[in-house]
Amino acid sequence: MPNYVKNEKGYSKVGFNAKAIKEAYSKHKTSKKHPTSVNLPEEVITELKAIALKMGVPYQTIMRKLIVEGLEELKRAA
C-alpha cells in the first residue's frame, strides 16, 4: 500500500481513536453495498433532502432505508 503522506511531521499532534477506526472498518467490511442508479422526479428528491436535513442524515441514507423497509414489507405480504 503506497504512503500518501509526504511529511508526517504535520500529523504528529493528531490523535486517532484506534477502536473507533477498527469498528468503522469492521462495519464497512461486513456491509458491502452495490452502487446503483435510480431516476426519480425532482420533487421526490427535494422532499427526501428536506426530511434528511431535519433528521441530520444524508438523503441517500433515507432512500436506502425506505427501499429496505419496503422490500421487507413486500416479503411479509407475499
C-alpha positions in Angstrom: 0.0 0.0 0.0 1.6 3.3 -1.0 2.2 6.0 1.6 0.3 9.2 0.6 1.7 11.4 3.4 4.7 13.3 2.2 5.5 14.9 5.5 4.5 13.1 8.7 5.7 16.0 11.0 2.4 17.8 10.3 0.5 14.9 11.8 2.5 14.4 15.0 -0.2 16.1 17.1 -3.1 14.3 15.6 -4.7 11.7 17.8 -6.5 8.7 16.4 -9.1 6.6 18.1 -8.0 3.2 17.0 -11.1 1.4 18.4 -13.5 3.7 16.5 -11.5 3.2 13.3 -11.5 -0.6 13.7 -15.3 -0.6 14.4 -16.0 1.6 11.4 -13.8 -0.6 9.2 -15.5 -3.8 10.5 -19.0 -2.4 9.7 -17.9 -1.3 6.3 -16.3 -4.7 5.6 -19.4 -6.7 6.6 -22.0 -4.5 5.0 -21.0 -4.3 1.3 -23.2 -2.2 -0.8 -23.6 -2.2 -4.6 -23.9 1.3 -6.2 -26.9 1.7 -8.4 -28.8 4.5 -10.2 -32.4 5.4 -9.8 -34.2 8.1 -11.8 -36.7 9.9 -9.5 -38.7 13.1 -10.1 -37.1 16.2 -8.8 -39.9 16.8 -6.3 -39.2 13.4 -4.6 -35.5 14.3 -4.3 -36.4 17.7 -2.8 -38.7 16.1 -0.3 -36.1 13.4 0.7 -33.5 16.1 1.1 -35.8 18.1 3.4 -36.6 15.1 5.5 -32.9 14.1 5.7 -31.9 17.6 6.7 -34.4 17.5 9.6 -33.0 14.1 10.7 -29.4 15.1 10.2 -28.5 12.3 7.8 -27.7 12.2 4.0 -30.8 11.8 1.8 -29.3 8.7 0.2 -29.5 7.0 3.7 -33.2 7.8 3.8 -33.7 6.4 0.3 -31.8 3.2 1.3 -33.9 2.8 4.5 -37.2 3.3 2.6 -36.2 0.7 -0.1 -35.0 -1.9 2.5 -38.2 -1.4 4.7 -40.4 -1.6 1.6 -38.7 -4.8 0.4 -39.2 -6.4 3.9 -42.9 -5.4 3.8 -43.4 -6.9 0.4 -41.7 -10.1 1.5 -44.0 -10.3 4.5 -47.1 -9.7 2.3 -46.1 -12.4 -0.2 
